[in-house]
Each structure stands twice: as C-alpha cells, then as structure tokens.
C-alpha cells in the first residue's frame, strides 16, 4: 500500500512539473496572441458584413436603352514587318 501511495505521489509531482503553465512560455504567449487576433478579425469581418448587407446597398433599376450601332470598323490592325510597305526614293 505504501509503494502504491508513493508511486501516485511521484506520478502527480512529475505530471505537475512537466506540464508547467504553458501560457508563461514564449510559444504559449504567441498562441494566445494569435488566438486573440483571429477572434478580433473574425468579429470585425462579421460586423462589416452586417453593416454592408443591412443598408440600402441595392443598385437602382435603370431602363434599358437602345443599342448604339457604329458604322466604322474598329477591328485589330495587322502589324507586319514593314517589308510590303517599302518606299522607293526615285521611282
């Protein structure tokens, strides 16, 4: 019985010493800061979405207009190497 009691005490002491307070380590502080950052940003995003969708953000209805037809051809122009547009000086 005494050995079992001593083993439980040693096991409890070892578990307490090994775990420590994880929030006091550098990594624990970084994880906590990141958790606060994620919570803050997600809350801000939800607030922004509510503000965006709750207001009068609908576009006004416009009447369709007649299509405008132009008679000029405005397609892509061919750009060659300049060989066919040679200018002769004397002839």
FENZIQUI-V597286 format. One record per residue. PHI is phi in radians with two decimals (NA if undefined). PSI is psi in degrees with one decimal (* if undefined). D_LAST is the distance of its C-alpha to the last C-alpha in Angstrom with 1 decimal. Layout:
((PHI/PSI/D_LAST) (PHI/PSI/D_LAST))
This chain:
((NA/-39.5/122.8) (-1.16/-36.8/122.3) (-1.18/-39.4/119.4) (-1.15/-42.0/117.6) (-1.11/-43.6/118.0) (-1.14/-38.7/116.7) (-1.15/-40.3/113.7) (-1.13/-41.0/112.8) (-1.12/-45.5/113.1) (-1.12/-41.3/110.9) (-1.13/-42.2/108.3) (-1.14/-41.7/108.2) (-1.15/-42.2/107.9) (-1.14/-42.2/105.1) (-1.12/-37.8/103.1) (-1.20/-42.1/103.5) (-1.24/-37.0/102.4) (-1.31/-36.4/99.4) (-1.28/-45.0/97.9) (1.03/-171.4/98.2) (-1.73/107.9/96.5) (-1.19/-17.8/92.9) (-1.37/-12.2/91.9) (-1.56/-10.2/92.9) (-1.48/164.5/90.4) (-1.11/-41.8/86.8) (-1.18/-36.9/85.5) (-1.10/-41.8/87.9) (-1.15/-39.2/86.8) (-1.13/-42.3/83.1) (-1.11/-40.0/83.9) (-1.17/-41.2/85.8) (-1.12/-41.1/83.1) (-1.15/-39.5/80.5) (-1.09/-42.8/82.9) (-1.11/-40.7/83.2) (-1.07/-47.0/79.4) (-1.10/-42.8/78.9) (-1.10/-43.5/81.6) (-1.14/-43.9/80.3) (-1.20/-39.1/76.7) (-1.20/-36.8/77.7) (-1.15/-40.1/80.0) (-1.14/-38.4/77.2) (-1.16/-40.8/74.8) (-1.12/-41.9/77.4) (-1.10/-41.5/78.1) (-1.15/-40.3/74.4) (-1.13/-40.4/74.0) (-1.10/-42.4/77.1) (-1.13/-39.4/75.6) (-1.20/-43.1/72.3) (-1.50/-16.3/73.7) (-1.46/-29.3/76.6) (-1.36/-177.6/74.7) (-1.50/79.1/72.7) (-1.83/25.3/69.5) (-1.59/145.9/68.5) (-1.37/142.4/65.2) (-1.19/148.5/65.7) (-1.35/126.5/65.0) (-1.93/150.5/61.9) (-1.41/138.3/61.1) (-1.18/142.3/58.1) (-1.84/165.7/55.3) (-1.20/140.1/52.9) (-1.23/142.1/49.8) (-1.66/126.0/46.6) (-1.89/126.8/43.7) (-1.86/147.0/40.2) (-1.64/-10.6/37.4) (-1.43/140.7/34.5) (-1.52/122.4/33.5) (-2.17/56.6/33.9) (-1.56/-177.7/33.6) (-1.22/141.7/32.1) (-1.66/145.5/28.4) (-1.44/129.8/26.7) (-1.99/110.9/25.4) (-1.68/-168.9/23.3) (-1.53/0.5/22.2) (1.55/1.7/18.7) (-1.26/-33.5/17.1) (-1.44/-12.8/16.1) (-1.90/39.8/14.4) (-1.35/139.4/11.9) (-1.88/125.4/9.2) (-1.65/138.3/6.0) (-1.28/-45.2/6.1) (-1.82/-13.3/3.7) (-1.97/*/0.0))
